[in-house]
């Protein structure tokens, strides 16, 4: 099976395209300290079914465009919505 990546959708604005942030832990080759690396991938979403905040699995495919070489496999968990805080109007 091809190498799949699991990450969170950060953008679904473009048509049939989603941007996924994949977070991984890596170890420094000399110092041995672990650190977090976040990489962003563009993936093809044929049916526009993924939305921002969803946990998804993407897999490599032939290049669809200049930046897209992955496709959406499955949606593991749908987003439960986001909380937007209102600006404080009493600052004046």
ChimeraX attribute file (.defattr): number of C-alpha atoms within 10 A of each C-alpha:
attribute: neighborCount
match mode: 1-to-1
recipient: residues
	/A:1	4
	/A:2	7
	/A:3	7
	/A:4	13
	/A:5	18
	/A:6	19
	/A:7	22
	/A:8	23
	/A:9	25
	/A:10	17
	/A:11	16
	/A:12	19
	/A:13	12
	/A:14	10
	/A:15	11
	/A:16	14
	/A:17	21
	/A:18	26
	/A:19	22
	/A:20	28
	/A:21	20
	/A:22	17
	/A:23	15
	/A:24	12
	/A:25	10
	/A:26	12
	/A:27	11
	/A:28	10
	/A:29	8
	/A:30	6
	/A:31	7
	/A:32	9
	/A:33	9
	/A:34	11
	/A:35	10
	/A:36	9
	/A:37	11
	/A:38	11
	/A:39	10
	/A:40	14
	/A:41	18
	/A:42	22
	/A:43	26
	/A:44	23
	/A:45	20
	/A:46	13
	/A:47	10
	/A:48	15
	/A:49	12
	/A:50	23
	/A:51	20
	/A:52	18
	/A:53	19
	/A:54	19
	/A:55	20
	/A:56	22
	/A:57	20
	/A:58	23
	/A:59	18
	/A:60	16
	/A:61	14
	/A:62	9
	/A:63	13
	/A:64	12
	/A:65	10
	/A:66	7
	/A:67	10
	/A:68	18
	/A:69	17
	/A:70	22
	/A:71	22
	/A:72	25
	/A:73	17
	/A:74	14
	/A:75	17
	/A:76	13
	/A:77	12
	/A:78	13
	/A:79	14
	/A:80	8
	/A:81	10
	/A:82	8
	/A:83	6
	/A:84	6
	/A:85	6
	/A:86	6
	/A:87	7
	/A:88	7
	/A:89	6
	/A:90	5
	/A:91	5
	/A:92	4
